[in-house]
């Protein structure tokens, strides 16, 4: 990834456990923020319905982990893309 390689696609734990290359391994699940590996931020304009934007702003205000509208939209986008 540091060399510009694409991020690997997520797979289920069962898929990894069934892989003979990992036989006898110790398993742990680690959740981490991948956004630093997605590239530099690019500014863009978006048009959203007023009510939707108000709901996003309220969510961001009430959830300090969401630092901004942009952070909220980036996280929501990643979740949708991971679902395929």
Backbone as JSON Lines, residues from 0, in Angstrom:
{"i":0,"aa":"X","n":[0.81,-1.17,0.0],"ca":[0.0,0.0,0.0],"c":[0.86,1.25,0.0]}
{"i":1,"aa":"X","n":[1.97,1.2,0.69],"ca":[2.86,2.35,0.68],"c":[3.47,2.53,-0.71]}
{"i":2,"aa":"X","n":[3.51,1.47,-1.49],"ca":[4.07,1.52,-2.84],"c":[3.0,1.76,-3.89]}
{"i":3,"aa":"X","n":[1.83,2.2,-3.46],"ca":[0.75,2.46,-4.41],"c":[-0.06,1.23,-4.76]}
{"i":4,"aa":"X","n":[0.16,0.13,-4.04],"ca":[-0.62,-1.07,-4.29],"c":[-2.06,-0.83,-3.85]}
{"i":5,"aa":"X","n":[-3.04,-1.45,-4.52],"ca":[-4.43,-1.27,-4.08],"c":[-4.67,-1.99,-2.76]}
{"i":6,"aa":"X","n":[-5.64,-1.47,-2.0],"ca":[-6.02,-2.14,-0.75],"c":[-6.65,-3.48,-1.07]}
{"i":7,"aa":"X","n":[-6.35,-4.51,-0.3],"ca":[-6.99,-5.81,-0.55],"c":[-8.48,-5.74,-0.21]}
{"i":8,"aa":"X","n":[-9.27,-6.54,-0.9],"ca":[-10.7,-6.6,-0.63],"c":[-10.92,-7.38,0.67]}
{"i":9,"aa":"X","n":[-11.85,-6.94,1.49],"ca":[-12.12,-7.67,2.73],"c":[-12.71,-9.04,2.43]}
{"i":10,"aa":"X","n":[-12.37,-9.99,3.27],"ca":[-12.91,-11.35,3.16],"c":[-13.37,-11.79,4.54]}
{"i":11,"aa":"X","n":[-14.22,-12.79,4.56],"ca":[-14.72,-13.29,5.84],"c":[-13.61,-14.03,6.58]}
{"i":12,"aa":"X","n":[-13.76,-14.12,7.89],"ca":[-12.82,-14.88,8.7],"c":[-12.77,-16.33,8.25]}
{"i":13,"aa":"X","n":[-13.92,-16.88,7.88],"ca":[-13.99,-18.27,7.44],"c":[-13.15,-18.49,6.18]}
{"i":14,"aa":"X","n":[-13.14,-17.52,5.28],"ca":[-12.34,-17.65,4.05],"c":[-10.86,-17.75,4.4]}
{"i":15,"aa":"X","n":[-10.41,-16.97,5.37],"ca":[-9.0,-17.03,5.77],"c":[-8.7,-18.32,6.54]}
{"i":16,"aa":"X","n":[-9.62,-18.73,7.4],"ca":[-9.39,-19.95,8.18],"c":[-9.33,-21.17,7.27]}
{"i":17,"aa":"X","n":[-10.04,-21.14,6.15],"ca":[-10.04,-22.26,5.22],"c":[-8.84,-22.27,4.29]}
{"i":18,"aa":"X","n":[-8.02,-21.23,4.32],"ca":[-6.86,-21.14,3.45],"c":[-5.7,-21.93,4.07]}
{"i":19,"aa":"X","n":[-5.19,-22.95,3.36],"ca":[-4.11,-23.77,3.93],"c":[-2.82,-22.97,4.21]}
{"i":20,"aa":"X","n":[-2.64,-21.83,3.56],"ca":[-1.45,-21.0,3.83],"c":[-1.44,-20.49,5.26]}
{"i":21,"aa":"X","n":[-2.61,-20.42,5.89],"ca":[-2.72,-19.87,7.24],"c":[-2.99,-20.94,8.29]}
{"i":22,"aa":"X","n":[-2.82,-22.2,7.94],"ca":[-3.09,-23.3,8.88],"c":[-2.21,-23.17,10.12]}
{"i":23,"aa":"X","n":[-2.81,-23.34,11.28],"ca":[-2.08,-23.28,12.53],"c":[-1.8,-21.87,13.03]}
{"i":24,"aa":"X","n":[-2.32,-20.88,12.34],"ca":[-2.1,-19.49,12.73],"c":[-2.95,-19.09,13.93]}
{"i":25,"aa":"X","n":[-2.59,-18.0,14.54],"ca":[-3.37,-17.42,15.63],"c":[-4.2,-16.29,15.04]}
{"i":26,"aa":"X","n":[-5.48,-16.26,15.38],"ca":[-6.39,-15.3,14.77],"c":[-6.75,-14.18,15.73]}
{"i":27,"aa":"X","n":[-6.78,-12.97,15.19],"ca":[-7.22,-11.8,15.93],"c":[-7.91,-10.87,14.95]}
{"i":28,"aa":"X","n":[-8.88,-10.14,15.41],"ca":[-9.56,-9.17,14.56],"c":[-9.15,-7.79,15.04]}
{"i":29,"aa":"X","n":[-8.67,-6.99,14.11],"ca":[-8.21,-5.64,14.41],"c":[-8.99,-4.66,13.54]}
{"i":30,"aa":"X","n":[-9.61,-3.7,14.17],"ca":[-10.36,-2.67,13.45],"c":[-9.5,-1.41,13.44]}
{"i":31,"aa":"X","n":[-9.24,-0.87,12.25],"ca":[-8.45,0.35,12.18],"c":[-8.97,1.24,11.07]}
{"i":32,"aa":"X","n":[-8.62,2.5,11.16],"ca":[-9.05,3.52,10.2],"c":[-8.19,3.42,8.95]}
{"i":33,"aa":"X","n":[-8.8,3.09,7.81],"ca":[-8.06,2.95,6.56],"c":[-7.92,4.26,5.79]}
{"i":34,"aa":"X","n":[-8.58,5.31,6.25],"ca":[-8.58,6.55,5.47],"c":[-7.19,7.11,5.16]}
{"i":35,"aa":"X","n":[-6.18,6.95,6.04],"ca":[-4.86,7.46,5.66],"c":[-4.28,6.76,4.43]}
{"i":36,"aa":"X","n":[-4.79,5.6,4.09],"ca":[-4.26,4.84,2.96],"c":[-5.06,5.05,1.68]}
{"i":37,"aa":"X","n":[-6.07,5.9,1.72],"ca":[-6.93,6.1,0.56],"c":[-6.46,7.22,-0.36]}
{"i":38,"aa":"X","n":[-5.42,7.92,0.01],"ca":[-4.92,9.01,-0.82],"c":[-5.29,10.36,-0.24]}
{"i":39,"aa":"X","n":[-4.82,11.38,-0.91],"ca":[-5.05,12.74,-0.41],"c":[-6.5,13.14,-0.61]}
{"i":40,"aa":"X","n":[-6.98,13.98,0.28],"ca":[-8.37,14.46,0.2],"c":[-8.51,15.42,-0.99]}
{"i":41,"aa":"X","n":[-9.63,15.31,-1.67],"ca":[-9.93,16.17,-2.82],"c":[-11.23,16.9,-2.53]}
{"i":42,"aa":"X","n":[-11.22,18.2,-2.68],"ca":[-12.43,19.0,-2.43],"c":[-13.38,18.85,-3.62]}
{"i":43,"aa":"X","n":[-14.67,18.72,-3.32],"ca":[-15.69,18.67,-4.37],"c":[-16.97,19.28,-3.83]}
{"i":44,"aa":"X","n":[-17.85,19.67,-4.72],"ca":[-19.14,20.22,-4.33],"c":[-20.21,19.15,-4.49]}
{"i":45,"aa":"X","n":[-21.12,19.11,-3.56],"ca":[-22.23,18.16,-3.63],"c":[-23.52,18.9,-3.27]}
{"i":46,"aa":"X","n":[-24.6,18.47,-3.86],"ca":[-25.91,19.04,-3.56],"c":[-26.74,17.96,-2.88]}
{"i":47,"aa":"X","n":[-27.23,18.28,-1.68],"ca":[-28.04,17.34,-0.9],"c":[-29.32,18.04,-0.47]}
{"i":48,"aa":"X","n":[-30.39,17.27,-0.27],"ca":[-31.62,17.87,0.25],"c":[-31.36,18.48,1.63]}
{"i":49,"aa":"X","n":[-32.0,19.61,1.89],"ca":[-31.79,20.36,3.13],"c":[-32.03,19.49,4.37]}
{"i":50,"aa":"X","n":[-33.1,18.7,4.36],"ca":[-33.42,17.87,5.52],"c":[-32.34,16.81,5.75]}
{"i":51,"aa":"X","n":[-31.83,16.22,4.68],"ca":[-30.77,15.22,4.81],"c":[-29.51,15.86,5.39]}
{"i":52,"aa":"X","n":[-29.15,17.02,4.9],"ca":[-27.97,17.71,5.41],"c":[-28.14,18.06,6.89]}
{"i":53,"aa":"X","n":[-29.32,18.47,7.28],"ca":[-29.59,18.77,8.7],"c":[-29.44,17.52,9.55]}
{"i":54,"aa":"X","n":[-29.89,16.38,9.04],"ca":[-29.74,15.12,9.8],"c":[-28.27,14.72,9.91]}
{"i":55,"aa":"X","n":[-27.51,14.91,8.84],"ca":[-26.07,14.61,8.89],"c":[-25.39,15.51,9.91]}
{"i":56,"aa":"X","n":[-25.69,16.8,9.88],"ca":[-25.09,17.74,10.83],"c":[-25.44,17.38,12.27]}
{"i":57,"aa":"X","n":[-26.69,16.99,12.52],"ca":[-27.1,16.59,13.87],"c":[-26.35,15.34,14.31]}
{"i":58,"aa":"X","n":[-26.19,14.4,13.41],"ca":[-25.47,13.16,13.73],"c":[-24.02,13.49,14.09]}
{"i":59,"aa":"X","n":[-23.38,14.32,13.28],"ca":[-21.98,14.69,13.53],"c":[-21.86,15.41,14.88]}
{"i":60,"aa":"X","n":[-22.79,16.3,15.19],"ca":[-22.77,17.02,16.47],"c":[-22.87,16.05,17.65]}
{"i":61,"aa":"X","n":[-23.69,15.02,17.52],"ca":[-23.95,14.09,18.62],"c":[-23.0,12.9,18.67]}
{"i":62,"aa":"X","n":[-22.12,12.78,17.7],"ca":[-21.16,11.67,17.66],"c":[-19.77,12.26,17.41]}
{"i":63,"aa":"X","n":[-19.04,12.58,18.48],"ca":[-17.75,13.25,18.34],"c":[-16.73,12.51,17.47]}
{"i":64,"aa":"X","n":[-16.87,11.19,17.34],"ca":[-15.94,10.45,16.49],"c":[-16.07,10.9,15.03]}
{"i":65,"aa":"X","n":[-17.27,11.38,14.67],"ca":[-17.48,11.94,13.34],"c":[-17.09,13.41,13.42]}
{"i":66,"aa":"X","n":[-15.93,13.74,12.93],"ca":[-15.41,15.09,13.12],"c":[-16.02,16.13,12.19]}
{"i":67,"aa":"X","n":[-16.62,15.67,11.09],"ca":[-17.12,16.64,10.12],"c":[-18.12,15.97,9.18]}
{"i":68,"aa":"X","n":[-18.8,16.78,8.38],"ca":[-19.66,16.25,7.32],"c":[-18.84,15.37,6.39]}
{"i":69,"aa":"X","n":[-17.67,15.86,6.03],"ca":[-16.82,15.1,5.1],"c":[-16.45,13.74,5.67]}
{"i":70,"aa":"X","n":[-16.11,13.71,6.96],"ca":[-15.78,12.44,7.59],"c":[-16.96,11.5,7.6]}
{"i":71,"aa":"X","n":[-18.13,12.03,7.89],"ca":[-19.35,11.22,7.88],"c":[-19.59,10.65,6.49]}
{"i":72,"aa":"X","n":[-19.53,11.5,5.47],"ca":[-19.79,11.05,4.1],"c":[-18.74,10.05,3.63]}
{"i":73,"aa":"X","n":[-17.48,10.25,4.01],"ca":[-16.43,9.31,3.63],"c":[-16.67,7.94,4.27]}
{"i":74,"aa":"X","n":[-17.01,7.93,5.56],"ca":[-17.25,6.65,6.25],"c":[-18.48,5.94,5.69]}
{"i":75,"aa":"X","n":[-19.55,6.69,5.44],"ca":[-20.76,6.09,4.87],"c":[-20.46,5.53,3.48]}
{"i":76,"aa":"X","n":[-19.67,6.25,2.7],"ca":[-19.32,5.79,1.36],"c":[-18.51,4.5,1.42]}
{"i":77,"aa":"X","n":[-17.53,4.45,2.32],"ca":[-16.73,3.23,2.46],"c":[-17.59,2.03,2.84]}
{"i":78,"aa":"X","n":[-18.53,2.24,3.76],"ca":[-19.41,1.14,4.16],"c":[-20.23,0.62,2.98]}
{"i":79,"aa":"X","n":[-20.76,1.53,2.18],"ca":[-21.54,1.12,1.01],"c":[-20.67,0.38,0.0]}
{"i":80,"aa":"X","n":[-19.47,0.85,-0.23],"ca":[-18.58,0.22,-1.2],"c":[-18.12,-1.16,-0.73]}
{"i":81,"aa":"X","n":[-17.96,-1.34,0.58],"ca":[-17.56,-2.64,1.11],"c":[-18.66,-3.67,0.96]}
{"i":82,"aa":"X","n":[-19.91,-3.21,0.91],"ca":[-21.03,-4.14,0.75],"c":[-21.11,-4.67,-0.68]}
{"i":83,"aa":"X","n":[-20.42,-4.01,-1.58],"ca":[-20.41,-4.46,-2.97],"c":[-21.52,-3.87,-3.72]}
